[in-house]
Amino acid sequence: TLEVSKFEISKTETGLEVKINGESSGFLIGYRGETLYSLQNILVAVASKGLENRVRVILDIEGYKAKREKTLEDLADRMAERVVRTRKSVTLEPMKAYERKIIHSRLQNSDKVTTVSIGEEPRRRLVISLK
């Protein structure tokens, strides 16, 4: 039984934002957010049905997106330090485009390392190298 203690739907300038909180809502996130992003895609399809333009829907569960962004930024910092220390490039595990973008953005102003994505979806990876 799913007990969602709170959900909030708000209209933004670009679409809808849906936030879900509750003790047992964690399973809605799934491994690395896969279930959350699938649910978000379903919400977009439902909200856009019969409309000419797609409705932008952002779904967040238990603040997962902010926590995941922080985790990825910390990973970017640690891997950049490793690349500088060892002078060897680091190839990260395959990630979705929105996760790679977080790391690219975090390191884009670095004067020591550079980032590039390699491979094809769904196995596309990010490489951090010395400049």
DOVEX-77463 format. One record per residue: residue in one letter; x, y, z of N, C-alpha, C in turn. Coordinates in nm, 3 decimals. Example, Ala and Ser with C-alpha at 12.3 -4.5 7.8 and 13.67 -1.06 7.14 Angstrom:
REM residues 2
('a' (1.319 -0.569 0.780) (1.230 -0.450 0.780) (1.320 -0.330 0.780))
('s' (1.285 -0.225 0.708) (1.367 -0.106 0.714) (1.290 0.003 0.787))
REM end
This chain:
REM residues 131
('t' (0.084 -0.118 0.000) (0.000 0.000 0.000) (0.088 0.124 0.000))
('l' (0.060 0.215 -0.089) (0.135 0.339 -0.099) (0.065 0.446 -0.018))
('e' (0.138 0.504 0.075) (0.084 0.613 0.154) (0.160 0.740 0.121))
('v' (0.099 0.824 0.042) (0.159 0.952 0.007) (0.098 1.055 0.100))
('s' (0.182 1.114 0.183) (0.129 1.206 0.282) (0.102 1.344 0.223))
('k' (0.171 1.377 0.113) (0.151 1.510 0.058) (0.189 1.513 -0.089))
('f' (0.109 1.579 -0.170) (0.148 1.608 -0.306) (0.106 1.750 -0.338))
('e' (0.181 1.812 -0.426) (0.157 1.951 -0.458) (0.172 1.968 -0.609))
('i' (0.075 2.029 -0.672) (0.082 2.057 -0.815) (0.073 2.208 -0.831))
('s' (0.171 2.265 -0.898) (0.169 2.409 -0.919) (0.198 2.441 -1.065))
('k' (0.139 2.550 -1.109) (0.160 2.596 -1.246) (0.281 2.690 -1.246))
('t' (0.371 2.668 -1.341) (0.487 2.755 -1.356) (0.477 2.828 -1.490))
('e' (0.573 2.914 -1.517) (0.575 2.985 -1.645) (0.587 2.890 -1.763))
('t' (0.654 2.776 -1.739) (0.681 2.683 -1.850) (0.594 2.558 -1.848))
('g' (0.512 2.538 -1.746) (0.429 2.418 -1.743) (0.379 2.386 -1.603))
('l' (0.392 2.260 -1.564) (0.345 2.214 -1.433) (0.460 2.155 -1.352))
('e' (0.452 2.174 -1.223) (0.549 2.113 -1.131) (0.470 2.028 -1.032))
('v' (0.509 1.900 -1.021) (0.442 1.808 -0.931) (0.544 1.759 -0.829))
('k' (0.510 1.776 -0.701) (0.598 1.730 -0.593) (0.523 1.629 -0.508))
('i' (0.587 1.515 -0.483) (0.527 1.410 -0.401) (0.619 1.383 -0.282))
('n' (0.559 1.376 -0.165) (0.632 1.343 -0.042) (0.552 1.242 0.036))
('g' (0.622 1.153 0.104) (0.554 1.054 0.187) (0.653 0.945 0.225))
('e' (0.627 0.880 0.336) (0.720 0.781 0.389) (0.751 0.669 0.292))
('s' (0.651 0.621 0.220) (0.673 0.506 0.133) (0.678 0.543 -0.015))
('s' (0.704 0.670 -0.046) (0.707 0.711 -0.186) (0.844 0.691 -0.251))
('g' (0.942 0.648 -0.174) (1.076 0.626 -0.227) (1.083 0.527 -0.341))
('f' (0.999 0.424 -0.339) (1.003 0.324 -0.446) (0.959 0.383 -0.579))
('l' (0.889 0.497 -0.575) (0.850 0.565 -0.699) (0.969 0.630 -0.769))
('i' (1.080 0.642 -0.699) (1.200 0.701 -0.758) (1.271 0.597 -0.845))
('g' (1.287 0.476 -0.793) (1.354 0.370 -0.869) (1.505 0.387 -0.871))
('y' (1.572 0.295 -0.938) (1.719 0.296 -0.946) (1.764 0.419 -1.024))
('r' (1.843 0.504 -0.959) (1.895 0.626 -1.020) (1.788 0.713 -1.084))
('g' (1.666 0.707 -1.029) (1.559 0.793 -1.077) (1.485 0.744 -1.200))
('e' (1.512 0.620 -1.242) (1.449 0.571 -1.365) (1.297 0.568 -1.357))
('t' (1.241 0.523 -1.247) (1.096 0.519 -1.232) (1.040 0.660 -1.228))
('l' (1.105 0.749 -1.156) (1.061 0.887 -1.147) (1.053 0.950 -1.286))
('y' (1.156 0.934 -1.368) (1.157 0.995 -1.500) (1.057 0.929 -1.594))
('s' (1.031 0.800 -1.575) (0.927 0.732 -1.654) (0.790 0.787 -1.616))
('l' (0.766 0.804 -1.487) (0.639 0.861 -1.441) (0.623 1.004 -1.494))
('q' (0.732 1.079 -1.496) (0.728 1.215 -1.548) (0.687 1.213 -1.696))
('n' (0.742 1.119 -1.774) (0.706 1.109 -1.915) (0.558 1.074 -1.933))
('i' (0.506 0.988 -1.846) (0.364 0.954 -1.851) (0.279 1.077 -1.821))
('l' (0.319 1.154 -1.719) (0.245 1.276 -1.684) (0.245 1.375 -1.800))
('v' (0.359 1.387 -1.870) (0.366 1.476 -1.987) (0.267 1.430 -2.094))
('a' (0.262 1.300 -2.120) (0.171 1.246 -2.221) (0.026 1.272 -2.184))
('v' (-0.008 1.251 -2.057) (-0.146 1.271 -2.011) (-0.182 1.419 -2.017))
('a' (-0.093 1.505 -1.968) (-0.121 1.649 -1.965) (-0.128 1.709 -2.105))
('s' (-0.056 1.649 -2.200) (-0.050 1.702 -2.336) (-0.156 1.644 -2.429))
('k' (-0.227 1.544 -2.382) (-0.325 1.476 -2.468) (-0.428 1.575 -2.522))
('g' (-0.443 1.573 -2.653) (-0.542 1.660 -2.717) (-0.495 1.803 -2.739))
('l' (-0.372 1.833 -2.696) (-0.319 1.968 -2.713) (-0.220 1.971 -2.830))
('e' (-0.210 2.085 -2.893) (-0.118 2.099 -3.005) (0.028 2.096 -2.959))
('n' (0.057 2.161 -2.848) (0.193 2.166 -2.794) (0.204 2.080 -2.669))
('r' (0.324 2.023 -2.650) (0.349 1.943 -2.529) (0.349 2.031 -2.405))
('v' (0.293 1.979 -2.299) (0.297 2.048 -2.171) (0.424 2.002 -2.099))
('r' (0.499 2.094 -2.045) (0.620 2.060 -1.971) (0.579 2.027 -1.828))
('v' (0.613 1.905 -1.784) (0.581 1.862 -1.648) (0.710 1.820 -1.580))
('i' (0.732 1.877 -1.463) (0.848 1.839 -1.381) (0.794 1.766 -1.258))
('l' (0.839 1.641 -1.241) (0.798 1.560 -1.126) (0.918 1.544 -1.034))
('d' (0.895 1.568 -0.906) (1.001 1.544 -0.808) (0.940 1.469 -0.690))
('i' (1.012 1.369 -0.643) (0.966 1.286 -0.532) (1.068 1.293 -0.420))
('e' (1.022 1.335 -0.304) (1.109 1.343 -0.184) (1.234 1.427 -0.208))
('g' (1.228 1.526 -0.295) (1.344 1.611 -0.321) (1.458 1.538 -0.390))
('y' (1.426 1.429 -0.460) (1.528 1.345 -0.523) (1.617 1.421 -0.619))
('k' (1.558 1.506 -0.701) (1.636 1.572 -0.806) (1.746 1.660 -0.749))
('a' (1.717 1.734 -0.644) (1.820 1.818 -0.581) (1.929 1.732 -0.518))
('k' (1.889 1.621 -0.454) (1.987 1.531 -0.392) (2.076 1.468 -0.499))
('r' (2.017 1.425 -0.610) (2.094 1.362 -0.718) (2.189 1.462 -0.782))
('e' (2.142 1.586 -0.800) (2.228 1.690 -0.857) (2.350 1.713 -0.767))
('k' (2.328 1.719 -0.636) (2.438 1.737 -0.541) (2.534 1.620 -0.549))
('t' (2.483 1.498 -0.556) (2.566 1.379 -0.567) (2.652 1.385 -0.693))
('l' (2.593 1.424 -0.805) (2.667 1.431 -0.932) (2.771 1.544 -0.930))
('e' (2.738 1.656 -0.867) (2.836 1.765 -0.856) (2.954 1.723 -0.770))
('d' (2.926 1.652 -0.660) (3.034 1.601 -0.574) (3.120 1.501 -0.651))
('l' (3.056 1.414 -0.730) (3.129 1.318 -0.813) (3.219 1.392 -0.911))
('a' (3.166 1.495 -0.976) (3.244 1.573 -1.072) (3.367 1.632 -1.004))
('d' (3.351 1.689 -0.887) (3.464 1.749 -0.814) (3.569 1.643 -0.778))
('r' (3.523 1.529 -0.726) (3.616 1.423 -0.687) (3.693 1.369 -0.807))
('m' (3.623 1.345 -0.916) (3.688 1.290 -1.036) (3.783 1.391 -1.099))
('a' (3.747 1.519 -1.096) (3.837 1.623 -1.148) (3.965 1.627 -1.065))
('e' (3.952 1.616 -0.933) (4.071 1.612 -0.846) (4.155 1.490 -0.878))
('r' (4.093 1.376 -0.902) (4.166 1.254 -0.935) (4.243 1.271 -1.067))
('v' (4.178 1.329 -1.166) (4.242 1.351 -1.296) (4.364 1.440 -1.280))
('v' (4.353 1.546 -1.203) (4.466 1.637 -1.181) (4.577 1.565 -1.105))
('r' (4.541 1.488 -1.004) (4.639 1.418 -0.920) (4.712 1.308 -0.997))
('t' (4.637 1.228 -1.074) (4.698 1.112 -1.142) (4.744 1.145 -1.284))
('r' (4.695 1.258 -1.337) (4.726 1.299 -1.475) (4.671 1.199 -1.577))
('k' (4.566 1.123 -1.537) (4.501 1.027 -1.625) (4.353 1.062 -1.637))
('s' (4.299 1.045 -1.757) (4.156 1.070 -1.780) (4.072 0.969 -1.703))
('v' (3.951 1.009 -1.670) (3.855 0.922 -1.602) (3.730 0.914 -1.690))
('t' (3.685 0.791 -1.715) (3.560 0.768 -1.789) (3.455 0.721 -1.690))
('l' (3.345 0.795 -1.683) (3.238 0.762 -1.589) (3.143 0.659 -1.650))
('e' (3.062 0.599 -1.566) (2.965 0.501 -1.611) (2.861 0.568 -1.702))
('p' (2.790 0.490 -1.782) (2.687 0.549 -1.868) (2.585 0.627 -1.786))
('m' (2.543 0.740 -1.840) (2.445 0.826 -1.772) (2.348 0.882 -1.874))
('k' (2.232 0.921 -1.825) (2.134 0.991 -1.907) (2.187 1.131 -1.937))
('a' (2.135 1.191 -2.043) (2.182 1.323 -2.088) (2.171 1.428 -1.977))
('y' (2.060 1.430 -1.901) (2.043 1.532 -1.798) (2.146 1.517 -1.687))
('e' (2.194 1.394 -1.660) (2.298 1.374 -1.559) (2.435 1.418 -1.612))
('r' (2.464 1.384 -1.738) (2.591 1.428 -1.798) (2.599 1.580 -1.800))
('k' (2.485 1.645 -1.829) (2.482 1.791 -1.836) (2.519 1.853 -1.702))
('i' (2.477 1.794 -1.593) (2.510 1.845 -1.460) (2.662 1.845 -1.440))
('i' (2.726 1.735 -1.480) (2.872 1.724 -1.463) (2.945 1.818 -1.558))
('h' (2.902 1.822 -1.685) (2.962 1.916 -1.781) (2.954 2.059 -1.725))
('s' (2.837 2.097 -1.676) (2.816 2.233 -1.624) (2.905 2.260 -1.503))
('r' (2.917 2.161 -1.416) (2.997 2.178 -1.295) (3.144 2.205 -1.328))
('l' (3.195 2.141 -1.434) (3.338 2.150 -1.465) (3.370 2.243 -1.582))
('q' (3.269 2.307 -1.641) (3.292 2.386 -1.761) (3.388 2.504 -1.742))
('n' (3.396 2.559 -1.622) (3.484 2.673 -1.599) (3.618 2.634 -1.538))
('s' (3.645 2.506 -1.533) (3.772 2.458 -1.476) (3.887 2.495 -1.569))
('d' (3.997 2.539 -1.511) (4.116 2.568 -1.591) (4.210 2.448 -1.594))
('k' (4.170 2.338 -1.528) (4.256 2.220 -1.521) (4.203 2.100 -1.598))
('v' (4.068 2.085 -1.605) (4.011 1.968 -1.672) (3.909 2.010 -1.777))
('t' (3.881 1.917 -1.866) (3.778 1.935 -1.968) (3.691 1.809 -1.972))
('t' (3.570 1.823 -2.022) (3.480 1.709 -2.028) (3.429 1.690 -2.171))
('v' (3.402 1.563 -2.205) (3.345 1.530 -2.334) (3.261 1.404 -2.318))
('s' (3.151 1.396 -2.392) (3.068 1.276 -2.391) (3.108 1.189 -2.509))
('i' (3.113 1.057 -2.485) (3.149 0.962 -2.590) (3.047 0.849 -2.595))
('g' (3.041 0.780 -2.708) (2.954 0.664 -2.721) (2.816 0.702 -2.768))
('e' (2.732 0.600 -2.778) (2.595 0.616 -2.825) (2.498 0.584 -2.712))
('e' (2.383 0.650 -2.713) (2.279 0.620 -2.615) (2.237 0.475 -2.634))
('p' (2.205 0.402 -2.532) (2.195 0.443 -2.393) (2.326 0.423 -2.314))
('r' (2.435 0.395 -2.382) (2.563 0.368 -2.315) (2.656 0.489 -2.323))
('r' (2.602 0.609 -2.345) (2.684 0.729 -2.359) (2.748 0.761 -2.224))
('r' (2.879 0.792 -2.228) (2.957 0.817 -2.107) (3.022 0.954 -2.112))
('l' (3.067 0.999 -2.000) (3.136 1.126 -1.989) (3.282 1.099 -1.952))
('v' (3.374 1.167 -2.021) (3.517 1.154 -1.994) (3.568 1.286 -1.940))
('i' (3.643 1.281 -1.830) (3.706 1.399 -1.771) (3.855 1.384 -1.796))
('s' (3.917 1.486 -1.861) (4.058 1.480 -1.898) (4.129 1.609 -1.857))
('l' (4.262 1.601 -1.851) (4.343 1.721 -1.829) (4.330 1.814 -1.949))
('k' (4.334 1.944 -1.923) (4.333 2.041 -2.034) (4.470 2.045 -2.099))
REM end
